Amino acid sequence: MTKITCLGAGSHSFGLSTLITLLQSEVLRGAEIVLVDTNQESLDLITQLANWLNSEWDSGKLISSHSSHQNALKGSDFVISAIEVQPRERLWRQDFELGSQFGLRQPYAENGGPGGFAHAARNVNTILKIAHDMEVQCPDAWYLNFSNPLHRICYLINEYSSIKSVGLCHQLAMGYAMVAKALAADYAIEGAETLVSSHADPKNADSHLRMSLAGMQHFKITAAGLNHFTWMIGLQDRNTGEDLYPLFRQRWESLSADFEPLTQKVFAVFDLFPIPGDEHLCEYLPWMSSSRTRPWQKYDLSLYDWNYFEANREDLWKQVAQDIHFKQNIDRYSHTHSEGAIEIIEAMLTDSNSLWEAVNIPNNGTIAGLPKNAVVEFPAKVSRKGFSPVSQFDLPKGVLSLLQREVSTAQLGIDAVVRGDRQLALQSLLLDPIIDDLDVAEKVLDEILVANKMHLPQFF
């Protein structure tokens, strides 16, 4: 019997979609699915939903739940994790505002910049404890990580534990959506005009999904780099294999200057298309925080709507609770996008050697010029043995230099938190492209450590 333990199962985005795809899998018929969340209310609700769907769909899964990972890990074959220190949106806002008092304007503050450092740092002790418990209770299990900042968290697991792990992210879908928009006329793709931005705004969600699905149907992207900082190496017609990069370049240049203006500029300068879209790309570039030029206005880099998403998640859970209570709207749960966990698990269990287009694992020479232990994102074949890169990649020197800086920044940040080393933490911030002043870096670091003291006792 395959045992799959889901950490952070009470997450409405990752937890719910992951649960549904696991329940729908015929390969996993008879499997044990263990739901874990420290929020008892969310855990009870997702467990009720799992039992209801499992029964109604005749999924044939064994469902259990625990409020502590320590009672759930033993004998696991796969551990899927989407954990976050809560309350997520309020802490994210805090990370953004910490720098603002010193005149530092972060473009997004989630995965890069001082906010990215704080975001990762809060999760280090919890995730490292899970990894070390896995070494004892399920040493052969795979850890499938969805927690951000993804390449920082994956580096933590790989560098400081013996657990096998992979990071998974759906951001490649935004690359497919943008390619579909550019080539819409050539492939008779409808609705291209509705895709106006990569920003995580609720009004953009339908167009994101529709255009990304159209893109995946018609095209095959080969991308490599770092998570949320990956670059399109190749673009082909998925059916004929025709090289579409020249046509895409031509069509892209004809798009409105208002569409993903930062991506347009970076593509033109570095001659390689950045996959993530403006909202993630902006976090890793040295030119996005100048108080003189105010690039967040020039490139229309909107902030995440923290209040909306916090309230929306509560509303969505209320809707789930009502559906369970009245046993209604079950079709609502039949269709969901996969985050990638089910494809990876099935490929390993069936030894299919199938392709997954974006895995995050240690480099080991896959991208020339990056450290062996850097966690990089690229396409790989998946089998019982793990992951095999489909190719080695040589990136242009300019792009490679941007990636090298982010790798050093991220690794120093994780090393600093694991060791409780303030000096390394300061070095990490000073390498970060968002920071432009030594004294400000010291002040911001002090504020981060004090504000997150309960999560970072090793610094005190």
C-alpha positions in Angstrom: 0.0 0.0 0.0 1.4 3.4 -1.0 1.3 6.0 1.8 1.1 9.6 0.9 1.3 12.2 3.7 0.1 15.7 2.9 1.5 18.5 5.0 -0.4 21.8 5.0 -3.4 19.9 3.7 -5.6 22.7 4.9 -4.3 25.1 2.2 -7.2 25.9 0.0 -5.1 26.4 -3.2 -2.5 23.6 -3.0 -4.1 21.4 -0.4 -7.5 21.1 -2.1 -6.2 20.7 -5.6 -3.6 18.1 -4.5 -6.2 16.1 -2.5 -8.7 16.0 -5.5 -6.0 14.8 -7.9 -4.9 12.1 -5.5 -8.4 10.9 -5.0 -9.0 10.8 -8.8 -6.0 8.6 -9.5 -6.7 5.0 -10.4 -3.0 4.2 -10.0 -3.3 5.1 -6.4 -6.4 3.0 -5.7 -5.9 1.4 -2.3 -3.4 4.0 -1.2 -3.4 5.6 2.2 -3.7 9.4 2.2 -2.7 11.1 5.5 -3.8 14.7 5.9 -1.8 16.9 8.2 -2.4 20.5 9.3 -1.7 22.4 12.5 -4.9 24.4 12.1 -7.5 21.9 13.5 -10.5 23.7 12.0 -9.0 23.5 8.5 -7.9 19.9 9.0 -11.3 18.8 10.1 -12.9 20.4 7.1 -10.5 19.0 4.5 -10.8 15.6 6.2 -14.6 15.7 5.9 -14.3 16.7 2.3 -11.9 13.9 1.6 -14.1 11.3 3.1 -17.2 12.6 1.3 -15.5 12.7 -2.1 -13.7 9.3 -1.5 -17.1 7.7 -0.9 -19.1 9.4 -3.6 -16.4 8.8 -6.3 -15.6 5.3 -5.1 -11.9 6.3 -5.1 -10.8 3.5 -2.9 -8.4 5.5 -0.7 -7.8 5.1 3.0 -8.1 8.6 4.6 -6.7 9.7 8.0 -5.7 13.0 9.5 -3.2 14.3 12.1 -2.5 17.7 13.6 1.2 16.8 14.0 3.5 15.5 11.3 5.3 13.4 13.9 2.3 11.1 14.2 1.8 10.9 10.4 5.2 10.3 8.8 6.0 6.7 9.7 6.1 4.5 6.6 5.3 7.3 4.2 6.4 6.8 0.5 5.7 10.4 -0.4 5.4 13.5 1.6 3.7 16.5 -0.1 4.4 19.8 1.6 2.8 23.2 1.1 3.3 24.5 4.6 3.6 28.2 5.6 4.0 30.0 8.9 0.6 31.7 9.4 -1.0 34.2 9.0 0.5 34.2 5.6 -0.9 37.4 4.0 -0.3 39.4 7.2 3.3 38.3 7.4 3.8 38.9 3.7 2.6 42.5 4.3 4.9 42.8 7.3 7.8 41.7 5.1 7.0 44.4 2.6 6.5 47.1 5.1 9.7 46.4 7.2 11.8 47.8 4.4 9.5 50.7 3.7 10.4 52.5 6.9 13.9 52.8 5.6 12.9 54.0 2.2 13.4 50.6 0.6 10.7 49.7 -1.9 10.5 46.0 -2.7 8.7 45.1 -5.9 6.9 42.1 -4.4 8.6 40.9 -1.2 7.6 37.2 -1.5 10.6 35.2 -3.0 13.3 37.8 -3.5 14.6 40.8 -1.6 14.6 41.1 2.2 11.0 39.8 2.1 12.2 36.6 0.4 14.9 36.2 3.1 12.3 36.7 5.9 9.7 34.4 4.2 12.2 31.6 3.9 13.8 32.1 7.3 10.4 31.7 9.2 10.0 28.3 7.7 13.5 26.9 8.1 13.2 25.4 11.6 9.8 23.7 10.9 10.9 22.2 7.6 14.3 21.1 8.8 12.5 19.4 11.8 10.2 17.6 9.3 13.2 16.5 7.2 15.1 15.1 10.2 12.0 13.3 11.4 11.7 11.8 7.9 15.2 10.5 8.1 14.1 8.4 11.0 10.5 7.5 10.2 10.5 7.3 6.4 14.1 7.6 5.2 13.3 6.4 1.6 10.4 8.7 1.1 10.3 11.5 -1.5 9.6 15.0 -0.2 7.6 17.0 -2.8 7.9 20.7 -1.9 5.5 23.4 -2.9 6.5 26.0 -0.2 8.0 29.3 -1.3 10.6 30.6 -1.8 10.9 27.3 -3.6 14.6 27.1 -4.5 15.6 28.4 -1.1 13.5 25.8 0.7 14.7 23.0 -1.6 18.3 24.0 -1.0 17.6 23.8 2.7 16.3 20.2 2.5 19.0 19.0 0.1 21.9 20.7 1.9 21.0 19.9 5.5 19.3 16.5 5.4 19.6 13.2 3.6 16.0 13.2 2.3 15.2 12.9 -1.4 13.3 16.0 -2.5 11.9 17.8 -5.5 10.4 21.2 -5.8 7.3 21.7 -8.0 5.7 24.9 -9.3 3.1 25.7 -11.9 4.7 29.1 -13.0 5.7 27.6 -16.4 2.0 27.8 -17.2 2.4 31.6 -17.4 5.1 31.1 -20.0 2.6 29.0 -22.0 -0.1 31.6 -21.7 2.2 34.4 -23.0 3.3 32.3 -25.9 -0.3 31.5 -26.7 -1.2 35.2 -26.7 1.7 36.0 -29.0 0.9 33.2 -31.5 -2.9 33.3 -31.2 -3.5 34.4 -34.7 -1.2 31.8 -36.2 -2.9 29.0 -34.3 -6.5 30.3 -34.2 -6.4 30.6 -30.4 -9.4 32.5 -29.1 -9.5 34.9 -26.2 -5.9 36.2 -26.5 -7.2 39.8 -25.9 -8.4 38.8 -22.4 -4.9 38.0 -21.2 -3.7 41.4 -20.0 -1.3 40.7 -17.2 0.5 37.9 -15.3 -0.4 39.5 -12.1 -2.2 37.3 -9.5 -5.4 39.4 -9.6 -8.7 37.4 -9.3 -10.0 39.0 -12.5 -7.1 37.6 -14.4 -7.5 34.0 -13.3 -9.9 32.7 -16.0 -7.7 34.1 -18.8 -4.5 32.7 -17.2 -6.0 29.2 -17.1 -7.6 29.4 -20.6 -4.5 30.7 -22.4 -2.1 28.4 -20.5 -4.1 25.4 -21.5 -4.2 26.5 -25.1 -0.5 27.0 -25.0 0.2 23.6 -23.6 -2.0 22.1 -26.3 -0.1 23.6 -29.2 3.4 24.3 -28.0 6.3 22.7 -26.2 8.5 25.0 -24.1 12.0 24.0 -22.9 12.9 26.3 -20.0 15.8 26.3 -17.5 17.0 28.5 -14.7 15.8 29.1 -11.1 12.2 28.8 -9.9 10.3 32.0 -10.8 13.5 33.1 -12.7 13.5 30.6 -15.5 14.2 31.3 -19.2 12.8 29.8 -22.5 15.6 27.9 -24.2 13.4 26.4 -26.9 9.9 26.6 -28.3 8.4 24.0 -30.6 5.1 23.1 -32.2 4.0 20.2 -29.9 2.7 18.1 -32.8 5.2 18.7 -35.6 8.4 19.7 -33.6 8.8 22.8 -35.7 11.1 25.5 -34.1 8.8 28.4 -33.3 11.2 30.6 -31.5 11.9 32.9 -34.5 8.1 33.3 -35.2 7.4 33.9 -31.5 10.1 36.6 -31.3 8.5 38.3 -34.3 5.0 38.1 -33.0 6.0 39.1 -29.5 7.6 42.3 -30.7 4.3 43.3 -32.3 2.3 43.1 -29.0 1.2 46.2 -27.2 3.9 47.9 -25.1 1.5 47.7 -22.1 1.5 43.9 -22.0 4.2 42.6 -19.6 6.4 45.6 -20.2 9.2 44.4 -17.9 9.3 41.0 -19.7 9.4 42.8 -23.0 12.4 44.9 -22.0 14.3 42.1 -20.5 13.7 39.8 -23.5 14.9 42.6 -25.8 18.1 43.3 -23.8 19.1 39.7 -22.9 17.8 38.0 -26.0 16.2 35.2 -24.1 12.6 35.1 -23.1 11.9 35.1 -19.3 9.1 32.7 -18.4 7.6 33.9 -15.1 5.9 37.1 -16.1 6.5 40.5 -14.6 5.1 39.8 -11.2 7.8 37.2 -10.3 10.6 38.4 -12.6 10.8 41.7 -10.9 11.9 40.2 -7.6 15.4 39.1 -8.8 16.5 42.1 -10.9 18.8 44.9 -9.6 16.8 47.8 -11.3 13.4 47.4 -9.7 13.7 49.3 -6.5 15.2 52.7 -7.4 13.5 55.6 -5.5 14.8 57.9 -8.2 13.2 56.1 -11.3 10.3 54.4 -9.4 10.3 51.3 -11.8 7.3 49.8 -10.0 5.3 52.5 -11.6 7.0 52.5 -15.0 6.4 48.7 -15.3 3.0 48.7 -13.5 4.2 46.2 -10.8 1.1 45.9 -8.7 1.4 44.5 -5.2 -0.4 41.3 -4.1 -3.8 42.0 -2.7 -3.2 40.6 0.8 -6.6 41.6 2.2 -8.6 40.1 -0.7 -6.8 36.8 -0.7 -7.1 36.4 3.1 -10.8 37.1 3.0 -11.4 35.1 -0.2 -9.8 32.0 1.3 -12.2 32.2 4.3 -15.2 32.5 1.9 -14.0 29.6 -0.2 -13.8 27.4 2.9 -17.3 28.5 4.0 -18.5 27.3 0.6 -16.8 23.9 1.1 -18.3 23.5 4.5 -21.8 24.3 3.1 -21.3 21.8 0.3 -20.3 19.1 2.8 -23.2 19.8 5.1 -25.8 19.7 2.4 -24.0 17.1 0.3 -24.3 19.4 -2.8 -22.3 20.7 -5.7 -20.0 17.7 -5.8 -19.3 18.5 -9.5 -17.5 21.6 -8.3 -14.7 19.4 -7.1 -14.4 17.1 -10.2 -12.3 19.5 -12.3 -9.2 21.1 -10.9 -5.7 21.9 -12.2 -2.9 19.7 -11.0 0.1 21.2 -9.1 2.2 18.3 -10.4 2.4 16.0 -7.4 0.1 13.3 -8.8 2.1 13.2 -12.1 5.4 12.8 -10.3 4.0 10.1 -7.9 2.4 8.1 -10.7 5.5 8.3 -12.8 7.6 7.0 -10.0 5.2 4.2 -9.0 4.8 3.0 -12.6 8.4 3.7 -13.6 7.1 5.4 -16.7 10.1 7.6 -17.5 7.7 10.3 -18.5 8.6 14.0 -19.0 7.9 16.7 -16.4 8.7 20.1 -17.8 9.8 21.9 -14.6 11.4 20.1 -11.7 13.6 21.7 -9.0 16.5 19.6 -7.9 20.3 20.1 -7.4 22.1 21.2 -10.5 24.9 18.6 -10.6 26.1 20.2 -13.9 22.8 20.5 -15.7 23.2 24.2 -16.1 26.8 25.1 -16.8 28.2 27.8 -14.6 26.0 27.3 -11.6 27.1 25.5 -8.4 26.6 21.7 -8.2 24.3 22.1 -5.1 22.3 25.0 -6.5 18.6 24.0 -6.8 17.7 24.7 -10.4 14.6 24.3 -12.5 14.6 22.3 -15.8 12.7 19.5 -17.7 13.5 15.9 -16.6 12.3 12.4 -17.2 10.7 10.8 -14.1 11.1 7.2 -13.1 11.3 5.0 -10.1 15.0 6.0 -9.7 14.1 9.7 -9.6 14.9 12.5 -12.1 17.0 12.5 -15.3 17.6 15.9 -17.0 16.7 15.8 -20.7 19.7 17.9 -21.6 22.5 20.1 -20.3 22.0 23.9 -20.7 24.4 26.7 -21.6 22.8 30.0 -20.8 24.0 33.4 -22.1 26.6 35.0 -19.9 24.3 37.9 -19.0 21.5 35.6 -17.9 23.9 33.3 -16.1 25.3 36.2 -14.1 21.8 37.2 -12.9 21.2 33.6 -11.8 24.6 33.2 -10.1 23.9 36.3 -7.9 20.5 34.9 -6.9 22.0 31.5 -6.0 24.7 33.0 -3.8 22.1 35.3 -2.1 19.7 32.4 -1.5 22.3 29.9 -0.2 23.9 32.4 2.1 20.5 33.3 3.5 19.6 29.7 4.3 23.1 28.9 5.7 22.8 31.9 7.9 19.4 30.9 9.3 20.4 27.3 9.9 23.5 28.4 11.8 22.0 31.5 13.5 24.8 33.5 11.9 24.0 37.2 11.7 27.1 38.0 9.6 26.1 35.5 6.9 22.6 36.9 7.0 23.9 40.4 6.4 26.1 39.1 3.5 23.0 37.6 2.0 21.1 40.8 2.1 24.0 42.8 0.7 24.2 40.5 -2.3 20.5 40.8 -2.9 19.7 43.1 -5.9 17.0 45.0 -3.9 19.5 46.3 -1.3 21.6 49.4 -2.3 23.0 50.6 1.0 25.1 48.9 3.7 23.6 50.7 6.7 20.0 50.1 5.4 20.8 46.4 5.1 21.9 46.2 8.7 18.8 48.0 9.9 16.4 45.9 7.8 18.1 42.7 9.1 17.7 43.8 12.7 14.0 44.5 12.0 13.5 41.1 10.3 15.1 39.2 13.2 13.1 41.1 15.9 9.8 40.8 14.1 10.3 37.1 13.5 12.0 36.3 16.9 9.6 33.5 17.8 10.5 31.7 14.6 14.2 32.4 14.7 15.4 31.8 18.3 18.9 30.7 17.0 19.7 34.4 16.4 19.1 35.4 20.1 
